[in-house]
Amino acid sequence: MELAERFLLDVLAYLECALGFLCFVLLTLFGSPYGRYASQLSAWRLTARTAWAVQELPSLAVPLIVCVATAAERLRRWPNRILLAMFIVHYVQRCLIFPFLIRGGKPTPLYACVLAFTFCTYNGYLQSRYLSQYAVYADDWVTDPRFLTGFVLWLAGMLINIHSDHILRNLRKPGETGYRIPRGGLFEYVSAANYLGEVVEWCGYGLASWSVQGGAFALFTFCVLFSRALQHHQWYLEKFEDYPTSRKTIIPFLF
């Protein structure tokens, strides 16, 4: 049984990589289905706050259920505990804090929320089950340069993401409508500073975990957010005549 599930987790990880590439192609060709790009013709829509809270919930709930309802033998080891905590901390912020800080926000089509909910269930199981039951690390893994570098990247990326979201929330004063050019922080260098932070965060997690499962999530995140950053950057260039021409898309000074 354990060998079968271990094989399943590897298959799911490689499938997540393939899904990442597929999403990149589809999002590049057809654009993102939510936020400012969502079709107003969709009959079934959720408020931004509701959509974010609901769609991110499985990434928080599934790991907690796995920890409580299964043996979770590997969580006796500190490397496994820390890595799973890194995953859960992100989704505590994303599910329980971020949605309730949103000011207004465009309604989200129900189908987009369902797709995100499904992925978060999939990935929540993949990451939490692997780390709690199958990932084997030496006790001194927490002092390995790969883990330390990954942890620093994870923390830095999360802080960049939170700070960038704060900047975006405060672009408009209460009662104002319309769009403005983001200023401050890494927005001085890239159009999608919030996405840059999240990509750095999960690449750090993937490095710290040094696993196919962690790497698959990092790759998927990069593929989805890179394509969305391209769409954002092009939208800003077309929307604002005075948009900074030196500002890159998602990688400072490079792209």
N, C-alpha and C positions, 0 to 999 in steps of 0.2 A: 504493500500500500504506500509506504513512504517513498520507495523508489519511483512508483508511478506518479506521485504528486511532485516529486523533485523534477522528474522529466517534464511534467506539465508546466511547472514554473519556468523552466528553460524555454519551452515552446512558446509560452505566453510572452516571454521577454523578447524573443526574436520576432514574434508577430507584432509586438508593440513597435519595434523598429520599422517594420514594413508599413504599419499604419501611419507612422510619422512621415515617411516619404510620400505615402498616398495623400495624406492631409496637406502636405506642402504643395503637391501638384494641384489638388482641387482648390485650395485657398488661393493659390497664385492665379489660377484660371478664372475662378468665379467669385473670389473675394470672401470676406468674413460675413457670417450670417447674423451678427449681433452688434449692439452698440449703434454708432452713427451710420453704420452700413446696413442695418436690419431693414428688411422690407416692411413698409407700413401697411401692406396689403394682407399680412398674416392675420387670420381671424383670432387665433389663440396666442395671447401674449401675457407675459408676467412682468410685474414691476422689476426694476433692476435689483432692488434689495432682495426681493423674494427669490428671483432667479439665482443670484449669487449664493445665497444661503442654502438653497435646496440642492443646487448642482454640485457644490463642493462638499456637502455633508457626508457622502460615502467615504471620502478620503480621511475623514476623522472617525466616523462611526465604525467602519470595517476593521481598522487596526485595533480599536478598543475592544470590539467583539472578539477578534482573534486572540487578544491577550487574555481575555476573561474566560472564553469558552473552550480554549484548546490548551494543550500541555505547555506550549510555548517554551520548550526546554532551553533553547538558545538564549533566552532573555536572562538567564542566570549569568551571562557573560557581559562585561561592561561595554565592549565594542558594539554588540548587538543592541544593548539598551540605548546607547547614545545615538546610534544611527536611526533607530526607530523613533526616538524622541525628536530628532531633527525633522523627520517627516511629519510627525504629529504637530509639532510646534508651528510649522508653516500653516497647517490647515486649521489650527485653532484660530490663528490670526485671519485666515482667509474666509473661514466659515462663520465665526462667532464675533469678529470685530469689524473687518473690512466692510461687509454688507451694510452695517448700521451706521457707517460713516459716509455712505454715498449721499450726495446731494442731488436729488432729481434722478438723472440717468435715463437713458432711452429704454423703453420696454423691450424685453427679450422674447423673440418667438419661442413658443413652447417646444418646438422640435429641437431648437438649439440647446435649450436647457436639458432636454431628455438625452441628447447625445453627450453632453458634458457629464451628466449624472451617470450615464452608462460607463463612460471612460473612467470616472473617478472610482466607481465600484470595482472595475477591472483592475486598475492600477493600485487601488488601496489594498485589495487582496494580494496582488502580486508582490508588492513591497513588504507588507506586514507579515505575510505567511513565510516568505523567504527569510526575512531577518529573525523571526521568532522561532523558526523550527529547523532551518536548513543551513543558514550561513555559518561557516566555521572560520573563526578568527583566533589567532594567538592572543593571549592575555595582554601582550605588549603592543598589539596593533594600534592602540590609541597613541603610542609614541612614534609610530612609523611616519616618515615624511609624507607619504601619500595621504594618510588619514589627517595629519595636521594641516597640510596644505588644503585638502578638501574641506575641512571644517572651517578654516578661515575664509575660503571662497564662499561657502554656504552662508556664513554669518554676514559677510560683506554684501553678498547678493541680496539677502533678505532685507538688510537695512537700506540698500539702494532702492529696492522695490517699494518698501514702505514710505520712504522719503519722497520718491517720485510720485506715488499715489497721492500723498499729501499736497504736493505742488499742483497736481491736476485738479484736486477737489477745490482748491482755493483760487482757481483762475477767475471765477466769477464771484461777485459779491451777491448776497441774498437778494433775490428778485431779478437779477440780471439773466439774460438769455444770450444765445449765440456762442461762438467759439473764439478763443484767443490763443495766441502763440505761447506755449509753455516757456517759462524763464526760470533760471536757477538750477543748481545741482548739475547733474549730468545731462539735463536738457540743453545746456549750453553747447554740448558736443554731439548729441544724437537726438533724433526725433522720438525715439521709443525708449527712453531711459528706464521706464517701469519694466518693459520687456527685457532689457539688458540685465537688470537686476535679477529677474527671475531665471533667466538663462544661466547667469553666473552661479546663482544659488543651487540649481539642480545639477549643474556640471560639477560643482564642489561636492555635492552629495554623492554623485556617481563616482567621483574619484575617491572619496573617503570610504565608500562601500566596496570599491574595487570588485564589482560584480557585473555580470551581464544584466541583471535585473535593474540595478541602479543606473548603469550606462544606457539601458534602453529608455528609461524615463527621461534622462538628460537629453538623449537624441530626439525623442518625441517632442519634448518641450521646445528644443531649438527649432525643429522643423515648423511647428505651428506658429511660434512667436516670431520667427524670422520672416515668414510669409506675411504675417499681420503687420509687422514693422514696415515692410516694403509698401504695403497699402497705406499705412499711416503717413509715411514720408511723402509719397506721391500726392496724397490728399492735401497735406500742408502746403506743398509747393504750388498746387493749383488754387488753393483757397486764399492764400496770403501773398500779395505781390512783394511784401517786404520780408518774406521769410528768409532767415539767415542762410545764405548759399554755402557757407562753410560747414554747416551742421550735417553730420553724416546720418545714416539710417539707424544703425543699432550698434556698430562697433566704432568707438571713438577714433578719429583720425584716419581710419582705414575704409570703412564701408557704412 
